């Protein structure tokens, strides 16, 4: 992370934004104390394919016992 004074950030904002776009982080300081930070924005997440998800879950077998029963049998059974 690079530290930059507020005055320098004002003068070189375009350059700082370019550096941030390449993955660098920039901390802006005033009188030696950090006041702001520039960092890259996370890319937007891809939307969920509902039809694909439905097709996947339709192929899964239906559970015949509840989750509580499954967990209890795992806890009480011989796991080791």
VOLUMKE-426354 format. One line per 10 residues: number of its first residue (from 1); for each residue x, y, z of N, C-alpha, C. Coordinates in steps of 0.02 Angstrom, whole numbers, plus 32768, in hexadecimal, padded with zeros to 4 digits. Layout:
NUM> X:Y:Z:X:Y:Z:X:Y:Z; ...
***
This chain:
1> 802B:7FC6:8000:8000:8000:8000:802D:803D:8000; 8019:806E:7FD8:803F:80AB:7FD1:801E:80E3:7FF8; 8045:810A:801C:802B:8145:803F:8038:8183:8015; 8004:81AD:800F:8008:81EA:7FE7:7FE8:8222:800F; 8007:825D:800D:7FE9:8296:8030:7FAA:82AD:800B; 7F7F:82D0:802D:7F42:82E9:800F:7F51:8318:7FD5; 7F81:8343:7FDE:7F93:8372:7FA8:7FAC:834C:7F6A; 7FD4:8319:7F75:7FED:82F2:7F3D:7FB4:82CB:7F1C; 7F86:82B2:7F44:7F4D:828D:7F28:7F22:82BB:7EFD; 7F18:82F9:7F13:7EF1:8329:7EEA:7F14:8335:7EA8
11> 7F56:833C:7EAA:7F7B:834C:7E6D:7F82:8311:7E3D; 7F81:82D4:7E57:7F8E:829A:7E2E:7F57:8265:7E32; 7F19:827B:7E37:7EE2:824C:7E40:7EDC:821A:7E07; 7EE3:8230:7DC9:7EDD:8202:7D90:7F12:81CB:7D94; 7F4F:81DE:7DA5:7F85:81AD:7DAC:7F76:817B:7DE4; 7F5C:8194:7E1C:7F4C:8168:7E54:7F14:8138:7E42; 7EE3:8150:7E1E:7EAC:8124:7E09:7EC6:80EE:7DDA; 7EF3:80FF:7DAF:7F11:80CC:7D82:7F37:8097:7DAA; 7F5B:80AC:7DDD:7F80:807C:7E07:7F50:804F:7E2C; 7F19:806B:7E45:7EE7:8044:7E69:7EC7:8012:7E3A
21> 7EB9:8026:7DFC:7E9B:7FF9:7DCB:7EC9:7FBE:7DBC; 7F0A:7FC6:7DC5:7F3A:7F90:7DB9:7F43:7F64:7DF7; 7F20:7F75:7E2E:7F23:7F4A:7E69:7F46:7F68:7EA6; 7F64:7FA2:7E9F:7F86:7FC1:7ED7:7F53:7FE4:7F04; 7F62:7FEC:7F43:7F37:8012:7F70:7F5C:8051:7F85; 7F38:8088:7F8D:7F56:80C8:7F9D:7F35:80E3:7FDC; 7F5D:80F6:800D:7F43:8115:804A:7F53:815F:8047; 7F20:8189:8050:7F28:81D1:804E:7F2F:81EA:8095; 7F62:8213:80A0:7F70:822C:80E3:7F6B:8278:80E5; 7F59:8291:8120:7F5A:82D9:812D:7F82:82E3:816C
31> 7FB8:8309:8166:7FE5:8316:819F:7FFE:82D5:81BD; 800B:82A4:8192:8028:8265:81A8:7FF7:8231:81C2; 7FB7:8243:81C6:7F84:8214:81DF:7F58:81FD:81A5; 7F4B:81BC:81A1:7F21:81A3:816A:7ED9:81BC:8172; 7EBC:81D4:8139:7E77:81ED:813A:7E4B:81C9:8107; 7E69:81AA:80D5:7E42:8188:80A1:7E6D:8152:8081; 7E4B:8125:805F:7E6E:80F0:803C:7E4C:80E3:7FF9; 7E74:80DC:7FC5:7E5B:80CA:7F83:7E6D:8081:7F77; 7E3C:8059:7F65:7E49:8013:7F55:7E1B:7FFE:7F1D; 7E2D:7FC7:7EFD:7E08:7FAE:7EC4:7DC2:7F97:7ED9
41> 7D91:7FA2:7EAE:7D4D:7F8C:7EBA:7D48:7F43:7EA4; 7D25:7F1A:7ECD:7D1C:7ED4:7EBB:7CF2:7ECF:7E7C; 7D04:7EA1:7E4F:7CDC:7E99:7E12:7C96:7E81:7E23; 7C66:7E94:7DFA:7C21:7E7F:7E08:7C1B:7E33:7E01; 7BF1:7E16:7E2C:7BE7:7DCE:7E2B:7BB9:7DBB:7DF1; 7BC5:7D81:7DD7:7B9B:7D68:7DA0:7B56:7D56:7DBC; 7B22:7D62:7D96:7AE0:7D4F:7DAE:7AD9:7D03:7DB1; 7AAE:7CEC:7DDE:7AA3:7CA5:7DE6:7A76:7C8B:7DAE; 7A8B:7C55:7D90:7A63:7C34:7D5B:7A2E:7C09:7D7D; 79F3:7C25:7D86:79BE:7C01:7DAA:79A8:7BC1:7D87
51> 79A5:7BC2:7D45:7992:7B85:7D21:79C6:7B4E:7D2B; 7A06:7B5F:7D29:7A3A:7B2F:7D34:7A39:7B14:7D7C; 7A2D:7B40:7DAC:7A29:7B2C:7DF2:79ED:7AFD:7DFD; 79B5:7B0E:7DDF:797A:7AE4:7DE5:7986:7A9F:7DC6; 79A7:7A9D:7D8C:79B7:7A5E:7D6B:79E5:7A33:7D96; 7A14:7A53:7DB8:7A42:7A2F:7DE4:7A1D:7A12:7E20; 79F4:7A3B:7E40:79D2:7A24:7E7D:799C:79F1:7E6D; 7980:79F3:7E31:794D:79C1:7E1F:796B:797B:7E18; 79AC:7976:7E0B:79CB:7935:7E03:79E0:7917:7E47; 79DE:793F:7E7C:79F2:7927:7EBE:79BA:78FE:7EDE
61> 79CD:78C9:7F02:7999:78A0:7F22:7979:78C6:7F5C; 793A:78B8:7F69:7916:78D7:7FA0:792D:78B8:7FE1; 793B:78E1:8013:7952:78C9:8054:7917:78AC:807A; 791F:7870:8095:78E9:784F:80B8:78E9:785D:8103; 7921:7874:811D:7924:7884:8165:7935:78CE:816F; 7923:78E7:81A8:7930:792E:81B5:797A:7939:81C4; 798E:7977:81C1:79D4:7988:81CF:79E6:7976:8217; 79B7:7980:8245:79C4:796F:828B:79D4:7925:8293; 79AF:78FA:8272:79BA:78B2:8276:79FE:78A1:8257; 7A0E:78BF:821F:7A4F:78B2:81FE:7A89:78C6:822C
71> 7A86:7902:8248:7ABB:791A:8274:7AC1:78EE:82B2; 7A88:78DB:82CF:7A88:78B1:830B:7AA8:786D:82FB; 7A99:7850:82C1:7AB7:7810:82B0:7B01:7816:82A3; 7B16:784E:8286:7B5E:7859:827D:7B81:7861:82C0; 7B61:7884:82EE:7B7F:7890:832F:7B83:7850:8358; 7B4D:7829:8357:7B49:77ED:8380:7B67:77AF:8360; 7B6D:77B0:8320:7B87:7774:82FD:7BD3:776E:8304; 7BEC:7738:82E9:7C34:772C:82EC:7C55:774E:82B0; 7C6E:778A:82BC:7C8E:77B0:8286:7CD8:77A1:8280; 7CF6:778A:82B6:7D3F:7785:82B7:7D56:773F:82B0
***
